[in-house]
Amino acid sequence: MEAIEYYEGAEVFEGNFFEATGGGVRPCIILGHAWDGPNEIIYSIARDLALRGIHVFSIDVYGKGIRGKIDGDNSALMAPFMADRNMLHRRLLKGFETAQRIDGVDATKMYALGFCFGGLCVLDLARLNPSGLVKTVAVHSILNAPENLEMPSKIESEVLLLHGWEDPVAKPKDLNSFFEELTAKRCEWSAQIFGKTKHAFTLEGANLPELGVEYNEHSAKSAWSAIYQFFHAGEKLSA
């Protein structure tokens, strides 16, 4: 793991680059963090994907040293970015451009993966339609599109949504609105919707079913299989 500082205006951010096993010029996954910020859960995902032959750059939306708690309420950290999507977009693009400049990254084959708030981040990145972004995966994600912002009329990146039918963060009506948005923007999209599945279903230890948050082993395994296939990830190799 290599820490890489980058700037957006006067703000400093700390992303982390995970070089693919075997090195060389390869695609790179932009990995978006959840509402608690970059942490060991995100880094574990990044290591797994790097061992499967893909570079990974874990972006930092909040700023260097600004982190929440894995098991805490981090709404105060996330809320400013939900209210000001322009600010979020500036930071997303800066992280994306930073990753494209890393030695060994194929800047024409950029991928994106995010969970929860990180799912919203990578979907907004796809909505921004930066050159080089070709595949995007959002998992138990917030889906709502930015309002009152001028956005590109097309999404060039292929998009895969992995979502629980019982997820209170984005309900069936929200799914329909999202699919209509993607279709209107001529996006090549697909989705896997898992029944009997709530929010944060890939997060082991998530256990607040009364709030619609619960780990689901079956759905998690299916989701990861879909992610690996979508990104053409290989079998895990030794470091």
Buried (B, 14 or more C-beta within 10 A) or exposed (E): EEEBEBEBEEBEBBBBBBBBBEEEEBBBBBBBBBBBBBBEBBBEBBBBBBBBBBBBBBBBBBBBEBBBEBEEEBEEBBEEBBEEBEBBBBBBBBBBBBBBEBEEBBBEBBBBBBBBBBBBBBBBBBBBBBEBBBBBBBBBBBBBBBEEEEBEEEBBBBBBBBBBBBBEBBEEEBBEBBBEBBEEBEBEBEBBBBEEBBBBBBBEEBEEEEEBBBBBEEBBEBBBEBBBEBBEBBEBEEE
